[in-house]
Amino acid sequence: MTVATDNNYYSIEINNQHGAQVRNWLYFVCFLIFVMVIVGGATRLTDSGLSITEWKPLLGAIPPLNTAEWQVAFEKYREIPEYQLINKGMSLDEFKFIYWWEWAHRFLGRFIGLAVFFPLIFFWVTGRLENWIKPRLLVLFVLGGFQGFIGWWMVSSGLTERVDVSQYRLAAHLTLACILFAYTMWLARSLALHSDEPVNEAVSKFAPIVVFAIMLQIFLGALVAGLDAGLAFNDWPTMDGVIIPADLWIQEPAWLNIFENPKTVQFIHRMSAYALLILVLAQMLVAAKSNSGNTHKRRAIVLSVLTLGQAAIGVITLVLQVPLNWGVFHQGGAVVVLGFAVAHWRGVKFARYTAF
């Protein structure tokens, strides 16, 4: 048997301390991404996303500073279809309102980039990162930069021929943001202490399925937002007065309805929400009946409660015809559910398997 010396204990303590510092930094990045998603949702709901018609990664961080600069920005906005066909006659003060939402969204994106880059350099050069996490953090940084490009790709789709952005590009932008959030949460939880309680193998298999189901639901929700599909058919539990509405497949080819027919997109989003809820409740029941540890059972219960709450928020948002506060609440709730599901998955992934 090897006896640890005081120096070994000191080394372990320092490593644990460094791990906690990196973990807390990653939690902070998760929080920033969460705020980013909320601000992005508000930008969409206030129709502010096309107010800045140029992409200047560096100089764009400086907003207009005087009346002349505001007039220049406003004139550029007047050239796009959204102004000419929807907002013609908008005042400068009204333009400033939508401009500040989009500017805040982009500024927060830049801030997140800095909040990842500088601590990453610091932790790397001071030897506080273990080798296994270094390439993963580089992936996080590169994906964050790519997300900035996807954001502009989305905005550019609404500057020439459309009066809004493409729902496909909006869905890609939101989904990638949630992938970044989930990936960051996974890394953070990988640096945390985990329960050594056993987990039933069936419960462990449920966990990643739930995460991917939540991600799919977020993608479908982005399609709903991109088509403004939540502004119509606001009855529940029926839709357009019936359980299965008509005209779900009126476009040709039929598959196009899944992405471009607002009624079909909202119907699929509703049905997938029910399926997700059933899946999460099934995971909870399997965990409760198994001999998994109490930690895993509690997490399954909390995840079910969060999902039920998110479903309720979704119904309220729909019935009220997507007011700003409830729409943002619903989008933020989706990220909370995703984060907890990722933490649950990370907790059971390396737990000790056991039979029923």
FENTAWO-V205205 format. One record per pair of residues at least 4 apart in sequence whose C-alpha atoms are under 8 Angstrom apart, sorted by the first residue. I is the first residue (numbers start at 1). J is the second residue. D is the distance in Angstrom with one decimal. If there is no record, write none. Layout:
BEGIN
i=I j=J d=D
i=I j=J d=D
END
This chain:
BEGIN
i=4 j=8 d=5.8
i=4 j=9 d=6.9
i=5 j=9 d=6.5
i=6 j=10 d=6.1
i=7 j=11 d=6.1
i=8 j=12 d=6.2
i=9 j=13 d=6.1
i=10 j=14 d=6.2
i=11 j=15 d=6.2
i=12 j=16 d=6.1
i=13 j=17 d=6.1
i=14 j=18 d=6.1
i=15 j=19 d=6.1
i=15 j=128 d=7.5
i=16 j=20 d=6.2
i=17 j=21 d=6.3
i=18 j=22 d=6.3
i=18 j=128 d=5.5
i=18 j=129 d=7.6
i=19 j=23 d=6.0
i=19 j=128 d=7.4
i=19 j=129 d=7.6
i=19 j=191 d=6.0
i=20 j=24 d=6.1
i=20 j=191 d=7.1
i=20 j=192 d=7.5
i=21 j=25 d=6.2
i=22 j=26 d=6.3
i=22 j=123 d=7.6
i=22 j=128 d=7.9
i=22 j=129 d=7.7
i=22 j=188 d=7.7
i=22 j=191 d=7.9
i=23 j=27 d=6.2
i=23 j=187 d=7.8
i=23 j=188 d=4.8
i=23 j=189 d=7.4
i=23 j=191 d=5.9
i=23 j=192 d=7.3
i=24 j=28 d=6.2
i=24 j=188 d=7.5
i=25 j=29 d=6.4
i=25 j=119 d=7.8
i=26 j=30 d=6.2
i=26 j=184 d=6.2
i=26 j=185 d=7.2
i=26 j=187 d=7.5
i=26 j=188 d=5.5
i=27 j=31 d=6.3
i=27 j=184 d=7.7
i=27 j=185 d=6.9
i=27 j=188 d=6.4
i=28 j=32 d=6.3
i=29 j=33 d=6.2
i=29 j=112 d=7.0
i=29 j=115 d=7.1
i=29 j=116 d=7.1
i=29 j=184 d=7.4
i=30 j=34 d=6.1
i=30 j=181 d=5.6
i=30 j=184 d=6.3
i=30 j=185 d=6.5
i=31 j=35 d=6.3
i=32 j=36 d=6.1
i=32 j=108 d=8.0
i=32 j=112 d=6.6
i=33 j=37 d=6.2
i=33 j=112 d=7.5
i=33 j=177 d=7.2
i=33 j=180 d=7.9
i=33 j=181 d=6.2
i=34 j=38 d=6.4
i=34 j=181 d=7.4
i=34 j=332 d=6.9
i=34 j=335 d=6.7
i=35 j=39 d=6.1
i=36 j=40 d=5.9
i=36 j=105 d=6.7
i=36 j=108 d=6.5
i=36 j=109 d=7.1
i=37 j=41 d=6.1
i=37 j=174 d=7.5
i=37 j=177 d=7.3
i=37 j=331 d=7.4
i=37 j=332 d=6.9
i=38 j=42 d=6.3
i=38 j=328 d=5.8
i=38 j=329 d=7.9
i=38 j=331 d=6.6
i=38 j=332 d=5.7
i=39 j=43 d=6.1
i=39 j=101 d=7.6
i=39 j=104 d=7.7
i=39 j=105 d=5.9
i=40 j=44 d=6.2
i=40 j=105 d=6.1
i=41 j=45 d=6.2
i=41 j=327 d=7.4
i=41 j=328 d=5.7
i=41 j=331 d=6.8
i=42 j=46 d=6.0
i=42 j=101 d=7.6
i=42 j=324 d=6.7
i=42 j=327 d=7.9
i=42 j=328 d=6.1
i=43 j=47 d=6.1
i=43 j=48 d=5.1
i=43 j=49 d=5.8
i=43 j=98 d=7.7
i=43 j=101 d=5.6
i=43 j=102 d=6.1
i=43 j=105 d=7.4
i=44 j=48 d=6.2
i=44 j=49 d=6.1
i=44 j=225 d=7.9
i=45 j=324 d=6.2
i=45 j=327 d=7.6
i=46 j=98 d=7.0
i=46 j=324 d=7.6
i=47 j=98 d=7.1
i=48 j=98 d=4.4
i=48 j=99 d=6.4
i=48 j=101 d=6.2
i=48 j=102 d=5.8
i=49 j=98 d=7.7
i=49 j=101 d=7.8
i=49 j=102 d=5.5
i=49 j=155 d=6.8
i=50 j=77 d=7.7
i=50 j=82 d=7.8
i=50 j=102 d=7.7
i=50 j=155 d=6.2
i=50 j=158 d=6.9
i=50 j=159 d=7.1
i=50 j=164 d=7.5
i=51 j=77 d=6.0
i=51 j=95 d=7.5
i=51 j=98 d=6.3
i=51 j=99 d=5.2
i=51 j=102 d=6.8
i=52 j=73 d=7.4
i=52 j=77 d=7.0
i=52 j=99 d=6.5
i=52 j=102 d=6.9
i=52 j=103 d=7.5
i=53 j=76 d=6.8
i=53 j=77 d=6.5
i=53 j=155 d=7.9
i=53 j=156 d=7.8
i=53 j=159 d=7.1
i=55 j=60 d=6.9
i=55 j=152 d=6.7
i=56 j=60 d=4.6
i=56 j=61 d=7.8
i=57 j=61 d=7.2
i=57 j=110 d=8.0
i=61 j=103 d=7.8
i=61 j=106 d=7.8
i=61 j=107 d=6.0
i=61 j=110 d=7.9
i=63 j=103 d=7.4
i=64 j=69 d=5.0
i=64 j=70 d=5.4
i=64 j=73 d=7.6
i=65 j=69 d=6.4
i=65 j=70 d=7.4
i=66 j=70 d=6.3
i=67 j=71 d=6.2
i=68 j=72 d=6.4
i=69 j=73 d=6.4
i=70 j=74 d=6.1
i=70 j=92 d=8.0
i=71 j=75 d=6.0
i=71 j=92 d=7.8
i=72 j=76 d=6.4
i=73 j=77 d=6.5
i=74 j=78 d=6.2
i=74 j=92 d=7.1
i=74 j=95 d=6.9
i=75 j=79 d=6.7
i=76 j=80 d=7.5
i=77 j=83 d=6.7
i=78 j=83 d=5.4
i=78 j=84 d=6.6
i=78 j=88 d=7.9
i=79 j=83 d=7.2
i=79 j=84 d=7.2
i=80 j=84 d=6.5
i=80 j=159 d=5.5
i=80 j=160 d=6.2
i=80 j=163 d=8.0
i=81 j=85 d=5.7
i=81 j=86 d=7.8
i=81 j=158 d=8.0
i=81 j=159 d=6.8
i=81 j=160 d=6.5
i=81 j=161 d=6.6
i=81 j=162 d=6.4
i=81 j=163 d=5.4
i=82 j=86 d=5.4
i=82 j=87 d=6.4
i=82 j=158 d=7.9
i=82 j=159 d=7.8
i=82 j=162 d=7.3
i=82 j=163 d=4.3
i=82 j=164 d=6.8
i=83 j=87 d=4.4
i=83 j=88 d=5.2
i=83 j=90 d=7.9
i=84 j=88 d=5.1
i=85 j=163 d=7.4
i=86 j=163 d=7.6
i=90 j=94 d=6.2
i=90 j=95 d=6.7
i=91 j=95 d=6.3
i=92 j=96 d=6.2
i=93 j=97 d=6.5
i=94 j=98 d=6.9
i=95 j=99 d=6.0
i=96 j=100 d=6.1
i=97 j=101 d=6.8
i=98 j=102 d=6.5
i=99 j=103 d=6.0
i=100 j=104 d=5.9
i=101 j=105 d=6.3
i=102 j=106 d=6.3
i=103 j=107 d=5.9
i=104 j=108 d=6.0
i=105 j=109 d=6.4
i=106 j=110 d=6.4
i=107 j=111 d=6.2
i=108 j=112 d=6.1
i=109 j=113 d=6.4
i=109 j=148 d=7.2
i=110 j=114 d=6.5
i=111 j=115 d=6.0
i=112 j=116 d=6.2
i=113 j=117 d=6.1
i=113 j=141 d=7.5
i=113 j=144 d=6.8
i=113 j=145 d=7.3
i=114 j=118 d=5.9
i=115 j=119 d=6.6
i=116 j=120 d=6.0
i=116 j=141 d=6.7
i=117 j=121 d=6.3
i=117 j=141 d=7.1
i=118 j=122 d=6.2
i=119 j=123 d=6.0
i=120 j=124 d=6.0
i=120 j=137 d=7.6
i=121 j=125 d=6.1
i=122 j=126 d=6.1
i=123 j=127 d=6.2
i=123 j=128 d=5.0
i=123 j=129 d=6.0
i=124 j=128 d=6.1
i=124 j=129 d=5.7
i=124 j=134 d=7.9
i=129 j=133 d=6.8
i=129 j=134 d=6.6
i=130 j=134 d=6.8
i=131 j=135 d=7.9
i=132 j=136 d=7.5
i=133 j=137 d=6.1
i=133 j=187 d=7.9
i=134 j=138 d=6.4
i=135 j=139 d=6.3
i=136 j=140 d=6.3
i=137 j=141 d=6.3
i=138 j=142 d=6.2
i=139 j=143 d=6.0
i=140 j=144 d=6.2
i=140 j=180 d=7.0
i=140 j=183 d=7.6
i=140 j=184 d=7.4
i=141 j=145 d=6.4
i=142 j=146 d=6.2
i=143 j=147 d=6.1
i=143 j=180 d=7.2
i=144 j=148 d=6.7
i=144 j=180 d=7.3
i=145 j=149 d=6.8
i=146 j=150 d=6.3
i=147 j=151 d=6.1
i=147 j=173 d=6.9
i=147 j=176 d=6.8
i=147 j=177 d=7.1
i=148 j=152 d=6.6
i=149 j=153 d=6.1
i=150 j=154 d=6.1
i=150 j=169 d=7.7
i=150 j=172 d=7.6
i=150 j=173 d=6.0
i=151 j=155 d=6.3
i=151 j=173 d=6.0
i=152 j=156 d=6.0
i=153 j=157 d=6.6
i=153 j=169 d=7.3
i=154 j=158 d=7.6
i=154 j=165 d=6.1
i=154 j=166 d=6.7
i=154 j=169 d=5.0
i=154 j=170 d=6.0
i=154 j=173 d=7.2
i=155 j=159 d=7.1
i=155 j=165 d=5.9
i=156 j=160 d=7.8
i=156 j=165 d=7.5
i=157 j=161 d=7.9
i=157 j=162 d=7.1
i=157 j=164 d=7.7
i=157 j=165 d=5.3
i=157 j=166 d=5.9
i=157 j=169 d=8.0
i=158 j=162 d=4.9
i=158 j=163 d=5.8
i=158 j=164 d=4.8
i=158 j=165 d=4.4
i=158 j=166 d=6.9
i=159 j=163 d=7.4
i=159 j=164 d=7.9
i=165 j=169 d=7.3
i=165 j=170 d=6.9
i=165 j=226 d=7.2
i=166 j=170 d=6.2
i=166 j=226 d=6.8
i=167 j=171 d=6.0
i=167 j=222 d=7.2
i=167 j=223 d=5.4
i=167 j=225 d=7.5
i=167 j=226 d=4.2
i=167 j=227 d=6.2
i=168 j=172 d=6.3
i=168 j=223 d=6.9
i=168 j=226 d=7.7
i=168 j=259 d=7.9
i=169 j=173 d=6.1
i=170 j=174 d=6.2
i=170 j=222 d=6.4
i=170 j=223 d=7.4
i=170 j=226 d=6.3
i=171 j=175 d=5.9
i=171 j=219 d=5.5
i=171 j=220 d=7.5
i=171 j=221 d=8.0
i=171 j=222 d=4.7
i=171 j=223 d=5.8
i=171 j=226 d=7.5
i=172 j=176 d=6.0
i=172 j=219 d=7.6
i=173 j=177 d=6.3
i=174 j=178 d=6.3
i=174 j=218 d=7.8
i=174 j=219 d=7.3
i=174 j=222 d=6.8
i=175 j=179 d=6.2
i=175 j=215 d=7.1
i=175 j=218 d=6.8
i=175 j=219 d=5.7
i=175 j=222 d=8.0
i=176 j=180 d=6.1
i=177 j=181 d=6.3
i=178 j=182 d=6.0
i=178 j=215 d=7.5
i=178 j=335 d=7.0
i=179 j=183 d=6.0
i=179 j=215 d=8.0
i=180 j=184 d=6.1
i=181 j=185 d=6.1
i=181 j=339 d=7.4
i=182 j=186 d=6.1
i=182 j=338 d=7.0
i=182 j=339 d=6.1
i=182 j=342 d=6.3
i=183 j=187 d=6.3
i=184 j=188 d=6.2
i=185 j=189 d=6.1
i=185 j=339 d=6.6
i=185 j=342 d=6.9
i=185 j=343 d=6.9
i=186 j=190 d=6.1
i=186 j=342 d=6.4
i=186 j=343 d=6.6
i=186 j=346 d=6.5
i=187 j=191 d=6.7
i=188 j=192 d=6.9
i=189 j=343 d=6.4
i=189 j=346 d=6.8
i=189 j=347 d=7.9
i=190 j=346 d=7.1
i=194 j=347 d=6.3
i=195 j=295 d=7.2
i=195 j=347 d=7.5
i=195 j=351 d=7.5
i=196 j=351 d=6.2
i=196 j=352 d=7.0
i=197 j=292 d=7.2
i=197 j=293 d=4.9
i=197 j=294 d=7.7
i=197 j=295 d=7.4
i=197 j=351 d=6.8
i=197 j=352 d=6.9
i=198 j=291 d=7.7
i=198 j=292 d=5.3
i=198 j=293 d=5.4
i=198 j=351 d=5.9
i=198 j=352 d=4.6
i=198 j=353 d=5.7
i=198 j=354 d=6.1
i=199 j=203 d=6.9
i=199 j=204 d=6.9
i=199 j=291 d=7.3
i=199 j=292 d=4.2
i=199 j=293 d=6.1
i=199 j=296 d=6.9
i=199 j=348 d=6.5
i=199 j=351 d=6.1
i=199 j=352 d=6.0
i=199 j=353 d=5.1
i=199 j=354 d=5.9
i=200 j=204 d=6.4
i=200 j=287 d=7.3
i=200 j=290 d=6.4
i=200 j=291 d=6.7
i=200 j=292 d=5.2
i=200 j=353 d=5.5
i=200 j=354 d=4.9
i=200 j=355 d=5.7
i=200 j=356 d=6.5
i=201 j=205 d=6.3
i=201 j=353 d=5.5
i=201 j=354 d=6.3
i=201 j=355 d=6.8
i=202 j=206 d=6.4
i=202 j=286 d=7.5
i=203 j=207 d=6.6
i=203 j=283 d=6.3
i=203 j=286 d=6.6
i=203 j=287 d=5.9
i=203 j=348 d=8.0
i=204 j=208 d=7.8
i=204 j=345 d=7.3
i=204 j=348 d=5.6
i=204 j=349 d=6.4
i=205 j=209 d=7.1
i=206 j=210 d=6.2
i=206 j=283 d=6.2
i=207 j=211 d=6.5
i=207 j=283 d=7.9
i=207 j=341 d=7.2
i=207 j=344 d=6.9
i=207 j=345 d=4.9
i=207 j=348 d=7.7
i=208 j=212 d=6.3
i=208 j=342 d=7.9
i=208 j=345 d=6.1
i=209 j=213 d=6.0
i=210 j=214 d=6.2
i=210 j=276 d=7.4
i=210 j=279 d=7.0
i=210 j=280 d=6.7
i=210 j=341 d=7.1
i=211 j=215 d=6.3
i=211 j=338 d=6.5
i=211 j=341 d=5.8
i=211 j=342 d=6.3
i=211 j=345 d=7.8
i=212 j=216 d=6.2
i=213 j=217 d=6.2
i=213 j=276 d=6.4
i=214 j=218 d=6.2
i=214 j=276 d=7.1
i=214 j=334 d=7.8
i=214 j=337 d=7.9
i=214 j=338 d=6.3
i=215 j=219 d=6.3
i=215 j=338 d=7.4
i=216 j=220 d=6.2
i=217 j=221 d=6.1
i=217 j=269 d=6.8
i=217 j=272 d=6.6
i=217 j=273 d=6.8
i=218 j=222 d=6.2
i=218 j=334 d=7.0
i=219 j=223 d=6.6
i=220 j=224 d=6.4
i=220 j=265 d=7.3
i=220 j=268 d=7.8
i=220 j=269 d=5.7
i=221 j=225 d=6.3
i=221 j=269 d=6.4
i=222 j=226 d=6.0
i=223 j=227 d=6.2
i=223 j=259 d=6.9
i=223 j=265 d=7.0
i=224 j=228 d=5.9
i=224 j=229 d=4.9
i=224 j=230 d=6.2
i=224 j=262 d=7.0
i=224 j=265 d=6.1
i=224 j=266 d=5.9
i=224 j=269 d=7.6
i=225 j=229 d=6.4
i=225 j=230 d=6.9
i=227 j=260 d=7.4
i=227 j=262 d=6.0
i=228 j=232 d=8.0
i=228 j=262 d=7.4
i=229 j=262 d=4.8
i=229 j=263 d=6.7
i=229 j=265 d=7.3
i=229 j=266 d=6.0
i=230 j=234 d=7.2
i=230 j=266 d=6.9
i=230 j=318 d=6.1
i=230 j=321 d=6.6
i=230 j=322 d=6.6
i=231 j=318 d=7.5
i=231 j=321 d=5.2
i=231 j=322 d=6.5
i=232 j=321 d=7.4
i=233 j=239 d=5.8
i=233 j=240 d=5.3
i=233 j=263 d=7.7
i=234 j=239 d=7.2
i=234 j=240 d=7.6
i=234 j=318 d=5.5
i=234 j=319 d=4.9
i=234 j=320 d=7.4
i=234 j=321 d=6.3
i=235 j=239 d=5.6
i=235 j=240 d=6.6
i=235 j=241 d=7.1
i=235 j=318 d=7.7
i=235 j=319 d=6.0
i=236 j=315 d=7.2
i=236 j=319 d=7.0
i=237 j=243 d=7.5
i=238 j=242 d=5.0
i=238 j=243 d=4.9
i=238 j=244 d=7.8
i=239 j=243 d=6.0
i=239 j=244 d=7.0
i=239 j=245 d=6.2
i=239 j=267 d=7.8
i=240 j=245 d=6.1
i=241 j=245 d=7.6
i=247 j=263 d=7.8
i=248 j=257 d=7.0
i=248 j=261 d=7.4
i=248 j=263 d=6.4
i=248 j=264 d=5.0
i=249 j=254 d=5.7
i=249 j=257 d=5.9
i=249 j=264 d=7.4
i=250 j=254 d=7.2
i=250 j=257 d=7.4
i=251 j=256 d=6.5
i=251 j=257 d=5.8
i=251 j=261 d=7.4
i=252 j=256 d=6.6
i=252 j=257 d=7.8
i=253 j=257 d=7.9
i=254 j=258 d=7.9
i=255 j=259 d=7.7
i=256 j=260 d=5.9
i=256 j=261 d=7.3
i=257 j=261 d=4.5
i=257 j=262 d=7.9
i=257 j=264 d=6.0
i=257 j=265 d=7.3
i=258 j=264 d=6.0
i=258 j=265 d=5.6
i=258 j=268 d=7.7
i=259 j=264 d=8.0
i=259 j=265 d=6.2
i=260 j=265 d=7.2
i=261 j=265 d=6.1
i=262 j=266 d=6.1
i=263 j=267 d=6.1
i=264 j=268 d=6.1
i=265 j=269 d=6.2
i=266 j=270 d=6.2
i=267 j=271 d=6.2
i=268 j=272 d=6.0
i=269 j=273 d=6.1
i=270 j=274 d=6.5
i=271 j=275 d=6.3
i=272 j=276 d=6.0
i=273 j=277 d=6.2
i=273 j=311 d=7.2
i=274 j=278 d=6.2
i=275 j=279 d=6.2
i=276 j=280 d=6.2
i=277 j=281 d=6.2
i=277 j=304 d=7.6
i=277 j=307 d=6.5
i=277 j=308 d=7.0
i=277 j=311 d=8.0
i=278 j=282 d=6.0
i=279 j=283 d=6.3
i=280 j=284 d=6.4
i=280 j=300 d=7.8
i=280 j=303 d=7.3
i=280 j=304 d=5.7
i=280 j=307 d=7.6
i=281 j=285 d=6.3
i=281 j=304 d=5.9
i=282 j=286 d=6.1
i=283 j=287 d=6.1
i=283 j=300 d=6.8
i=284 j=288 d=6.1
i=284 j=297 d=7.0
i=284 j=300 d=4.9
i=284 j=301 d=5.7
i=284 j=304 d=6.9
i=285 j=289 d=6.2
i=286 j=290 d=6.1
i=287 j=291 d=7.6
i=287 j=292 d=6.5
i=287 j=296 d=7.4
i=287 j=297 d=5.5
i=287 j=300 d=7.0
i=288 j=292 d=7.9
i=288 j=297 d=6.0
i=289 j=356 d=7.9
i=290 j=355 d=7.8
i=290 j=356 d=5.0
i=291 j=354 d=7.5
i=291 j=355 d=7.5
i=291 j=356 d=5.8
i=292 j=296 d=6.5
i=292 j=297 d=6.8
i=292 j=354 d=7.3
i=293 j=297 d=6.5
i=294 j=298 d=6.0
i=295 j=299 d=6.3
i=296 j=300 d=6.3
i=296 j=344 d=7.5
i=296 j=347 d=7.7
i=296 j=348 d=7.1
i=297 j=301 d=6.3
i=298 j=302 d=6.2
i=299 j=303 d=6.1
i=299 j=344 d=6.3
i=300 j=304 d=6.3
i=300 j=344 d=7.6
i=301 j=305 d=6.3
i=302 j=306 d=6.1
i=303 j=307 d=6.1
i=303 j=337 d=6.9
i=303 j=340 d=6.7
i=303 j=341 d=6.6
i=304 j=308 d=6.1
i=305 j=309 d=6.1
i=306 j=310 d=6.1
i=306 j=337 d=6.1
i=307 j=311 d=6.1
i=307 j=337 d=6.4
i=308 j=312 d=6.3
i=309 j=313 d=6.2
i=310 j=314 d=6.1
i=310 j=330 d=6.7
i=310 j=333 d=5.9
i=310 j=334 d=6.8
i=310 j=337 d=7.8
i=311 j=315 d=6.4
i=312 j=316 d=6.3
i=313 j=317 d=6.0
i=313 j=326 d=7.4
i=313 j=329 d=7.5
i=313 j=330 d=5.9
i=314 j=318 d=6.2
i=314 j=330 d=5.9
i=315 j=319 d=6.1
i=316 j=320 d=6.1
i=316 j=326 d=7.6
i=317 j=321 d=6.2
i=317 j=322 d=4.9
i=317 j=323 d=6.9
i=317 j=326 d=5.4
i=317 j=327 d=6.0
i=317 j=330 d=7.2
i=318 j=322 d=5.7
i=322 j=326 d=6.4
i=322 j=327 d=5.3
i=323 j=327 d=5.9
i=324 j=328 d=6.1
i=325 j=329 d=6.1
i=326 j=330 d=6.0
i=327 j=331 d=6.3
i=328 j=332 d=6.1
i=329 j=333 d=6.0
i=330 j=334 d=6.4
i=331 j=335 d=6.8
i=332 j=336 d=6.5
i=333 j=337 d=6.3
i=334 j=338 d=6.2
i=335 j=339 d=6.1
i=336 j=340 d=6.3
i=337 j=341 d=6.1
i=338 j=342 d=6.2
i=339 j=343 d=6.3
i=340 j=344 d=6.1
i=341 j=345 d=6.1
i=342 j=346 d=6.1
i=343 j=347 d=6.1
i=344 j=348 d=6.4
i=345 j=349 d=5.9
i=346 j=350 d=7.3
i=347 j=351 d=6.8
END
